[in-house]
């Protein structure tokens, strides 16, 4: 129960920061995608099932408050959480290279899928412009922010796991 409450707070906080504070701190109208960092991190640390659910709720928040279509972002974020959850067996808390690679790959995947559904299917074929002006700057900004945010999520996850282990020992005979 504690994990769900903490995840709800983290998702809400990331959503609020992404849609308010980082929109005002944007460079050339580009802001980091904090929800991608949260989905990728928790999918990677906790597995595909939790990554899928965290991704669904993050995407649903985007759909409800910012999206044109209900379900598109929820589906994209769900896939991102699930795919990152497949790498849980390779999770080592001391290694930061693989999480950064997964967060960067998730951000690129997200932007390519959004380009495909929002622009390419509507006949806008200026991919190089979209790549130069949106995908690459958002990727760089997200990667810079993800270094600090991933470490914070890692600490939260370690504290939650320590609490869950202490609680499990109470019930052992």
N, C-alpha and C positions, 0 to 999 in steps of 0.2 A: 504494500500500500504506500509506503514511504517513497519507493522508487517512482511510482506513478505520479505522486504529488510533485516530486522534484522535477520529473520530466515535463509535467504540465507547466510548472513555473519557468523552466528553461526555454521551452518552446514559445511560451507567451512573451517572455523577456526578449528572446531573439527576434520574434516577429515585430514587437513594438520598437526595438532598436533599429531594425532594418527599415521599417516604414516611416520612422520619425527622425531619429537622430542622424542616422547615416544618410538619409535623403538630403539633410541640410549640409552634411559634410561631404557631399558627392563632388567628384572631380569630373568635369566635362559631362555632367549629368549621369555619371556612372557611380553606383554604390556597391559595396560588397554584399554577397548573398550569404547572410548569417545562417539562414535555415538550411542551406546546402551543407554548411560546416557541421551543424547539429545533426542532421540526418546521417551524413557520412560517418561522423565520429561515433554516434551511438550504434549505428549499424555495424561498424567495424569492431567496436568494443563488446557489444552484447549479442550479436548474431543477426541472422536474417529475419527472424520473426519480429524482434523488437525494432530492427531497422525498418521493416515494412510498416509497422504501426506508427512509428515516429514520423516516417515519411508521409503516410496517409494524412495524419493530423496537421503536419506542416503544410502540405499541399492544399488541404481543405481550407485552412486559414487564408492562404493566398487566393484560392478560388472565390471564397465568400467575400473578402474585402477588396481584392484588387483585380481579379480575373474577369474575363468576359464570359467564359463558359465554366459551368460547375463540373468539376471532375478531371479536367485536363491536367492541372498542376498536381492534383492529388495522385493521379496515375503516374506522372513523371517522378514525383518525389518518392512514391512507393517503390518504383523500380530502382531508383538510386539507393534507397535504404536496403532493399533486398540484395542487390548486387554487392554493396559494401559489406553486408552481413556474410556473404560467402567467404570473405577473407578473415573471418574471426579466428580461424585456426592458426593464422600467421600473426596474431596479435601479440606483441611484446610491448609492455608499457615503456620501456627505455628507448625503443626505436621510434623515431619520428619521421623517417623517410617514407615508409609505406603509407602511413596516414596522410601525409602531405600529397603523395602521388595520387591516392584515392580521392582526396578532396578536390584536387586539381582536375582529375579525370571526370569526376562527377559534375563539376562546374562546366567543363567543356561539353559533356553529354547533355546537360540541361539546356545550355544555350543553343546547341545544334538542333535539339528537338523543338525548342521554342521557335527557332528560325524556320524549321520545316513546316510546323503547323500554323504559325501566325503570319509568315511572310511568303514562303515558297508556294504554298497551296493557294494563295491569293494573287499569284502572278508577279510577285516582286522578286526579281532575280539578282539583286545586287548583293551577292554573298560577300564579296571582298570588302565592300563598304561596311556591312554588318560585322564582319570579322575584325576590321581595323578599328571601328568606332565603338563596338559594344563588347564583343567576345573577349578580345585580348585585354583591354583595360579592366574589365570586370574580373577576369581571371587573375591578373596581377594584384588587384586590390583585395580580392578574396583570399589569395594566398598569403598576403602580408598579414591580414587580420586573423587568418586561420592558425598561424603559429601560436599566438597568444590564446585564442579561444579554444583550440584543441587541448592545450595544456590545462586550461581551467576545467574543461569537460572531463579530462583524464583524472584530475584530482577529485572531482565530484563522484565519478564512477568508482574510484578506489575507496572513497569513504562509504559509499552505499554498499559496496561489496563487503567491506569490513563489518559494517553494521549487520548485514544479512548473515555473515558467518557467525558473529556473536549470538545472534538470535537463534540460529540453527543449533548451536551448541547447547542452548538452554533445553532443547527438546530431545537431545541425545540421552540415552540411558546408560 
